[in-house]
Amino acid sequence: MKSFICIFTLSLSFCAFGQTFHTDSIWFEHAHSYRKYKIWLPQDYDSTKRYQTIYCLDADLLFNSLVSSTEIYSFPDIAKMPPTIVVGLYFDQRNDDMGIESDKSQLNETGQAFIGLIKNQLIPEIENAYATSEYRAIVGHSNSSTFIQFFLWEEEPEFQGYLSMSEYELKKDTEHFCSLSLTHPIDFTFVSAKKDAPYRYDSGLKHEAILDSCQPSNFNYKHIILESADHLTMVPQGIPLGLEELYADYSSSLPNTDSLLKLIGSQNPVELMDSLVKMKADKYDAHASYNFTEIDILFELFVQTKDSANIHLATQKYAEIFQDSSEYFYEAQCLELMGANRAAEKAYLKHINYFPVPGVWSYKRLVWLYMSKVVNLDEALYWCEQGYNALQEEEFLELIRKIGKKDKKYQKKADKLVKQLSES
């Protein structure tokens, strides 16, 4: 049932993403000039909820790719990431702004000032204007991937998540990484490309070796190697893969249904699933969002407990995400599996009556129910006729023929209907 429902529902409910952008600038006192930044808000942004934020440098290269991947992964149907706001900061004189002194493994005065611009001006400005949580991530590429690591060396890092692509090694990296003393967990994902400049690819391997050797506490890291990407083509590959890894614990699989059934106790399935979904969002201090797998498990729990009286609670949870009346189709299938066939009949009829554009399966499942479980061949013929008139699909004619073969009393009626529909 699960795979069928997933395919059917996504085909019915998947909709175009929305775009909400704001562009502004911030005064960089050290350079006596402005720095532009851009903000993307989720389509369903709600100021009464809280959203984790991802900041990216090199916004001219990274921002659009980051927004596209974030939008998809945080979309409620998928929910691979918590609800997210994306902020892209643009450089003026790129390397001058960052001020990395590679030979000394430190930032010069301008680089330190740019760190301050992000910490003391940009972040407070965003957090005063929007409903943000305390969890922040940052993304950098090439030199800016090295620059964002300087936030790590602070006593209390400003960011809890890091996506670093095509970094290069500094002389004090071993000292910096191995002396980390973190009071709160940090997630660090770095991406290397085999066709990148050799010294950059080698730097990724060296960083992995350093981290493997000293294993800093509270520091969760993952190295992703892209076999066919180079310095620039790693961006459209590295961002989605990096985000998947960075937020892996948000989308981690739940226990199997049998294990969950043992946990229910006096709770109903919705209360149990709500508690599990909330756990995954607590880390990001963001509002919890079901993904489709969790909705599927929720309905399966109702089927296993044969709780037809309360399955409407799962339907309500489904409706919060999809909001298109396909939840009645889902509910009907679950009721059918429970053996609550009359209730399933009502749910299928609700789906056809309320769903904007019923499809082939909308009619076929109801016809099958009337043919085999709620035996009413007159209704089965009626809904075959309705399905054919709405969609002009030949398989409805075949279903009518099957009804005629199923009961000889309906043979003439079925043949007449097939002829009538074919000629019309």
C-alpha positions as CSV (number, residue, x, y, z in Angstrom):
1,M,0.0,0.0,0.0
2,K,2.7,2.5,1.0
3,S,4.4,2.9,-2.4
4,F,1.1,3.1,-4.3
5,I,-0.2,5.8,-1.9
6,C,3.0,7.8,-2.2
7,I,3.0,7.8,-6.0
8,F,-0.7,8.6,-6.2
9,T,-0.6,11.4,-3.6
10,L,2.5,13.1,-4.8
11,S,1.1,13.2,-8.3
12,L,-2.0,14.8,-7.1
13,S,-0.7,17.2,-4.5
14,F,2.8,18.3,-5.6
15,C,2.6,22.0,-6.5
16,A,4.9,24.7,-7.8
17,F,7.2,26.3,-5.3
18,G,6.9,29.9,-4.3
19,Q,9.6,32.5,-4.4
20,T,9.9,35.3,-1.7
21,F,13.0,37.4,-2.0
22,H,14.1,40.5,-0.3
23,T,17.3,42.5,-1.1
24,D,19.0,45.0,1.2
25,S,22.5,46.2,2.1
26,I,24.5,46.7,5.2
27,W,27.2,49.3,6.0
28,F,30.7,48.0,6.3
29,E,32.3,50.6,8.5
30,H,35.8,49.3,8.1
31,A,35.7,49.7,4.3
32,H,33.4,52.7,4.3
33,S,31.0,51.0,1.8
34,Y,27.9,48.9,1.7
35,R,27.6,45.1,1.2
36,K,24.5,43.7,-0.4
37,Y,22.6,40.8,1.0
38,K,19.6,38.8,-0.2
39,I,17.0,36.9,1.8
40,W,14.8,34.0,0.8
41,L,11.7,33.2,2.8
42,P,9.8,29.9,2.5
43,Q,6.5,30.1,0.6
44,D,4.5,29.4,3.8
45,Y,6.6,31.7,6.0
46,D,4.7,32.4,9.2
47,S,6.0,35.0,11.7
48,T,4.4,33.0,14.6
49,K,6.7,30.1,13.9
50,R,10.5,29.8,14.1
51,Y,12.9,29.1,11.3
52,Q,16.6,28.1,11.4
53,T,18.8,30.2,9.1
54,I,21.5,29.4,6.5
55,Y,23.9,32.1,5.6
56,C,26.1,31.9,2.6
57,L,29.1,33.9,1.4
58,D,29.9,34.2,-2.3
59,A,26.2,34.8,-2.8
60,D,26.6,35.6,-6.5
61,L,27.6,31.9,-7.1
62,L,26.0,30.0,-4.2
63,F,22.7,31.8,-3.3
64,N,20.4,30.5,-6.1
65,S,21.7,26.9,-5.9
66,L,21.3,27.0,-2.1
67,V,17.8,28.4,-2.3
68,S,16.7,25.7,-4.8
69,S,18.0,22.8,-2.7
70,T,16.7,24.3,0.5
71,E,13.3,24.9,-0.9
72,I,13.0,21.3,-2.1
73,Y,14.4,19.7,1.0
74,S,12.4,21.8,3.4
75,F,9.1,21.4,1.4
76,P,6.6,19.6,3.7
77,D,6.2,16.7,1.3
78,I,9.9,15.9,1.7
79,A,11.0,17.5,5.0
80,K,14.7,16.5,4.7
81,M,15.5,19.9,6.4
82,P,13.8,22.0,9.1
83,P,11.9,25.1,7.9
84,T,14.6,27.5,6.8
85,I,15.4,31.1,5.9
86,V,18.4,31.6,3.5
87,V,20.6,34.7,3.6
88,G,23.2,35.4,0.9
89,L,26.0,38.0,1.5
90,Y,27.8,39.5,-1.4
91,F,31.4,40.6,-1.4
92,D,32.7,43.8,-2.9
93,Q,36.4,43.1,-3.2
94,R,36.2,39.4,-2.5
95,N,39.6,38.4,-1.1
96,D,40.2,41.8,0.4
97,D,37.0,41.5,2.4
98,M,38.0,38.1,3.8
99,G,41.5,39.1,4.5
100,I,42.9,35.6,4.9
101,E,46.7,35.5,5.6
102,S,47.5,32.0,4.6
103,D,51.1,32.0,5.8
104,K,50.0,32.9,9.3
105,S,46.7,31.0,9.4
106,Q,44.9,34.0,10.5
107,L,42.7,36.9,9.3
108,N,44.1,40.4,8.9
109,E,42.3,43.5,10.2
110,T,39.8,43.6,7.3
111,G,39.0,39.9,7.7
112,Q,38.3,40.3,11.4
113,A,36.1,43.3,10.7
114,F,34.2,41.3,8.1
115,I,33.6,38.5,10.7
116,G,32.3,41.3,13.0
117,L,30.0,42.6,10.2
118,I,28.4,39.2,10.0
119,K,28.2,38.6,13.8
120,N,27.3,42.0,15.1
121,Q,25.3,43.5,12.2
122,L,24.0,41.1,9.7
123,I,22.8,38.3,12.0
124,P,21.1,40.7,14.5
125,E,19.4,42.5,11.6
126,I,18.0,39.3,10.2
127,E,16.9,38.0,13.6
128,N,15.2,41.3,14.5
129,A,13.3,41.3,11.2
130,Y,12.3,37.6,11.0
131,A,11.1,34.7,13.1
132,T,14.4,32.8,13.5
133,S,15.6,30.1,15.9
134,E,19.0,30.0,17.6
135,Y,20.3,27.4,15.1
136,R,22.4,28.9,12.3
137,A,24.4,27.3,9.5
138,I,26.8,28.9,7.1
139,V,28.0,27.9,3.6
140,G,31.2,28.8,1.7
141,H,33.0,27.8,-1.4
142,S,36.7,28.1,-2.4
143,N,38.4,30.8,-0.3
144,S,35.1,31.6,1.5
145,S,35.0,27.9,2.7
146,T,38.3,28.5,4.5
147,F,37.0,31.9,5.8
148,I,33.9,30.4,7.5
149,Q,36.1,28.0,9.5
150,F,37.4,31.0,11.4
151,F,34.0,31.1,13.2
152,L,34.9,27.6,14.5
153,W,37.9,28.8,16.4
154,E,35.9,31.2,18.5
155,E,35.1,30.3,22.1
156,E,31.4,30.2,21.3
157,P,31.0,29.6,17.6
158,E,28.3,31.7,16.0
159,F,27.1,28.9,13.7
160,Q,26.2,25.3,14.6
161,G,26.2,23.9,11.0
162,Y,29.0,24.4,8.4
163,L,29.0,23.4,4.7
164,S,32.5,23.9,3.3
165,M,33.3,23.3,-0.4
166,S,36.7,23.3,-2.0
167,E,38.6,24.5,1.0
168,Y,42.4,24.8,1.3
169,E,44.7,23.8,4.1
170,L,46.3,26.3,6.4
171,K,49.4,25.6,8.4
172,K,47.6,25.6,11.8
173,D,44.7,23.5,10.8
174,T,45.8,20.5,12.9
175,E,46.2,22.8,15.9
176,H,42.9,24.5,15.3
177,F,40.8,21.4,14.7
178,C,42.4,19.2,17.4
179,S,42.2,21.9,20.1
180,L,38.4,22.4,19.6
181,S,36.6,22.5,22.9
182,L,33.0,22.7,22.1
183,T,30.2,23.0,24.7
184,H,27.5,22.4,22.1
185,P,27.5,20.0,19.1
186,I,28.7,21.3,15.8
187,D,27.9,19.7,12.4
188,F,30.6,20.1,9.8
189,T,30.3,18.8,6.2
190,F,33.1,19.5,3.7
191,V,33.0,18.7,0.0
192,S,36.0,18.0,-2.3
193,A,36.0,17.4,-6.1
194,K,38.6,15.2,-7.8
195,K,38.8,17.5,-10.8
196,D,39.4,20.6,-8.6
197,A,42.9,22.1,-8.3
198,P,45.1,19.4,-6.8
199,Y,46.0,21.4,-3.8
200,R,42.3,21.9,-2.9
201,Y,41.5,18.3,-3.4
202,D,44.5,17.3,-1.3
203,S,43.4,19.7,1.4
204,G,40.1,17.9,1.8
205,L,41.9,14.6,2.3
206,K,44.3,16.2,4.8
207,H,41.4,17.7,6.8
208,E,39.7,14.3,6.9
209,A,42.9,12.7,8.2
210,I,43.3,15.4,10.8
211,L,39.8,15.0,12.1
212,D,40.0,11.2,12.0
213,S,43.2,11.4,14.1
214,C,42.0,13.7,16.9
215,Q,38.2,13.2,16.9
216,P,37.2,16.5,18.5
217,S,34.4,16.0,21.0
218,N,31.0,17.4,20.0
219,F,32.2,17.8,16.4
220,N,30.2,15.7,13.9
221,Y,31.9,15.8,10.5
222,K,31.5,14.2,7.1
223,H,33.7,14.4,4.0
224,I,32.0,14.1,0.6
225,I,34.1,13.5,-2.5
226,L,32.7,14.2,-5.9
227,E,34.3,12.0,-8.6
228,S,33.5,14.0,-11.7
229,A,33.2,17.7,-10.5
230,D,35.7,20.5,-10.8
231,H,36.0,23.8,-8.9
232,L,32.8,25.3,-10.2
233,T,30.6,22.3,-11.2
234,M,31.0,21.0,-7.6
235,V,28.5,23.7,-6.5
236,P,25.3,22.4,-8.0
237,Q,26.3,18.9,-6.9
238,G,27.9,19.7,-3.5
239,I,25.1,21.9,-2.1
240,P,22.2,19.3,-2.2
241,L,24.5,16.4,-1.1
242,G,26.1,18.6,1.6
243,L,22.6,19.7,2.9
244,E,21.4,16.1,3.0
245,E,24.4,15.2,5.2
246,L,24.4,18.3,7.3
247,Y,20.7,17.7,8.2
248,A,20.9,13.9,8.2
249,D,19.6,13.6,11.8
250,Y,16.5,15.7,10.9
251,S,15.4,13.2,8.3
252,S,16.7,10.0,10.0
253,S,14.5,7.0,9.7
254,L,12.0,6.2,12.5
255,P,11.7,2.9,14.2
256,N,9.7,0.3,12.2
257,T,6.0,-0.1,12.7
258,D,6.3,-3.1,15.1
259,S,8.6,-1.2,17.4
260,L,6.3,1.8,17.3
261,L,3.2,-0.3,18.2
262,K,5.0,-1.3,21.4
263,L,5.5,2.3,22.3
264,I,1.9,3.4,21.9
265,G,0.6,2.4,25.2
266,S,-2.3,4.6,26.1
267,Q,-1.5,7.1,23.4
268,N,-3.2,7.2,20.0
269,P,-0.9,7.0,17.0
270,V,-1.1,10.7,16.3
271,E,0.1,11.6,19.8
272,L,3.0,9.1,19.5
273,M,4.1,10.4,16.0
274,D,3.7,14.0,17.1
275,S,6.2,13.4,20.0
276,L,8.7,11.7,17.6
277,V,8.4,14.4,14.9
278,K,8.9,17.1,17.6
279,M,12.1,15.4,18.7
280,K,13.8,15.9,15.3
281,A,12.9,19.6,15.3
282,D,14.1,20.4,18.9
283,K,17.7,20.6,17.8
284,Y,17.0,23.3,15.3
285,D,14.5,25.1,17.6
286,A,12.1,25.2,14.6
287,H,8.5,24.1,14.2
288,A,8.2,20.4,13.5
289,S,7.0,19.2,10.1
290,Y,5.9,15.7,9.1
291,N,7.4,14.3,6.0
292,F,5.5,11.9,3.7
293,T,7.2,8.8,5.2
294,E,6.0,9.8,8.7
295,I,2.4,10.4,7.4
296,D,2.6,6.9,5.8
297,I,3.7,5.3,9.1
298,L,1.0,7.2,11.0
299,F,-1.7,5.7,8.8
300,E,-0.1,2.3,9.0
301,L,-0.3,2.5,12.8
302,F,-4.0,3.1,12.6
303,V,-4.4,0.2,10.2
304,Q,-2.5,-2.1,12.6
305,T,-4.5,-1.0,15.6
306,K,-7.7,-1.2,13.5
307,D,-8.7,2.2,14.9
308,S,-11.3,3.2,12.3
309,A,-13.1,5.5,14.7
310,N,-10.1,7.8,15.2
311,I,-8.4,7.6,11.7
312,H,-9.8,11.1,11.0
313,L,-7.1,12.4,13.3
314,A,-4.5,11.1,10.8
315,T,-6.5,12.5,7.9
316,Q,-6.4,15.9,9.6
317,K,-2.6,15.7,9.9
318,Y,-2.4,14.7,6.3
319,A,-4.6,17.7,5.3
320,E,-2.3,20.1,7.1
321,I,0.5,19.2,4.6
322,F,-1.3,18.6,1.3
323,Q,-4.6,20.6,1.7
324,D,-6.1,19.2,-1.5
325,S,-8.7,16.6,-0.4
326,S,-6.5,13.7,-1.4
327,E,-6.4,12.9,2.3
328,Y,-9.8,11.2,1.8
329,F,-8.4,8.9,-0.8
330,Y,-5.6,7.9,1.6
331,E,-8.0,7.4,4.5
332,A,-10.3,5.3,2.3
333,Q,-7.5,2.9,1.4
334,C,-6.6,2.5,5.1
335,L,-10.2,1.9,6.1
336,E,-10.4,-0.7,3.3
337,L,-7.3,-2.5,4.7
338,M,-9.0,-2.5,8.2
339,G,-12.1,-4.1,6.7
340,A,-14.2,-1.0,7.4
341,N,-15.6,-1.1,3.9
342,R,-18.7,1.1,4.4
343,A,-16.5,3.8,5.9
344,A,-14.0,3.4,3.0
345,E,-16.9,3.9,0.6
346,K,-17.8,7.2,2.2
347,A,-14.2,8.4,2.1
348,Y,-13.8,7.5,-1.6
349,L,-17.0,9.4,-2.4
350,K,-15.7,12.4,-0.4
351,H,-12.5,12.3,-2.4
352,I,-14.3,12.3,-5.7
353,N,-16.7,15.1,-4.6
354,Y,-14.0,17.4,-3.2
355,F,-10.8,16.7,-5.1
356,P,-10.4,19.3,-7.9
357,V,-9.4,16.9,-10.7
358,P,-10.1,13.2,-9.8
359,G,-7.8,10.8,-11.7
360,V,-8.2,7.2,-12.9
361,W,-7.4,5.7,-9.5
362,S,-10.0,8.0,-7.9
363,Y,-12.7,6.1,-9.7
364,K,-11.0,2.7,-10.1
365,R,-10.5,2.1,-6.3
366,L,-14.2,2.9,-5.7
367,V,-15.3,0.6,-8.5
368,W,-13.1,-2.2,-7.1
369,L,-14.7,-1.7,-3.7
370,Y,-18.2,-2.1,-5.2
371,M,-17.1,-5.1,-7.2
372,S,-15.5,-7.1,-4.5
373,K,-16.2,-5.8,-0.9
374,V,-19.3,-3.7,-0.8
375,V,-21.0,-5.7,-3.5
376,N,-23.1,-3.3,-5.4
377,L,-22.6,-3.8,-9.1
378,D,-25.1,-1.1,-10.1
379,E,-22.9,1.5,-8.3
380,A,-19.8,-0.1,-9.8
381,L,-21.3,0.4,-13.3
382,Y,-22.4,4.0,-12.4
383,W,-18.9,5.0,-11.4
384,C,-17.3,3.3,-14.4
385,E,-19.5,5.5,-16.5
386,Q,-18.7,8.6,-14.5
387,G,-14.9,7.8,-14.8
388,Y,-15.1,7.2,-18.5
389,N,-17.1,10.5,-19.1
390,A,-14.6,12.5,-17.1
391,L,-11.4,11.0,-18.4
392,Q,-12.2,9.0,-21.6
393,E,-9.9,6.2,-20.4
394,E,-10.5,2.8,-22.2
395,E,-9.8,0.9,-19.0
396,F,-13.2,1.9,-17.6
397,L,-14.8,0.1,-20.6
398,E,-12.8,-3.0,-19.7
399,L,-14.0,-2.7,-16.1
400,I,-17.6,-2.6,-17.3
401,R,-17.0,-5.8,-19.3
402,K,-15.5,-7.5,-16.2
403,I,-18.7,-6.6,-14.3
404,G,-20.8,-8.2,-17.0
405,K,-18.7,-11.4,-16.7
406,K,-18.9,-11.3,-12.9
407,D,-22.7,-11.6,-12.9
408,K,-24.7,-12.8,-15.9
409,K,-27.6,-10.7,-14.8
410,Y,-25.5,-7.7,-15.7
411,Q,-24.1,-8.9,-19.0
412,K,-26.7,-7.2,-21.2
413,K,-26.6,-4.0,-19.2
414,A,-22.8,-4.0,-19.3
415,D,-22.7,-4.6,-23.1
416,K,-25.2,-1.9,-23.7
417,L,-23.2,0.6,-21.6
418,V,-20.0,-0.2,-23.3
419,K,-21.6,0.3,-26.7
420,Q,-23.2,3.6,-25.6
421,L,-20.0,5.0,-24.2
422,S,-17.9,3.9,-27.2
423,E,-20.3,5.5,-29.6
424,S,-20.5,8.7,-27.7
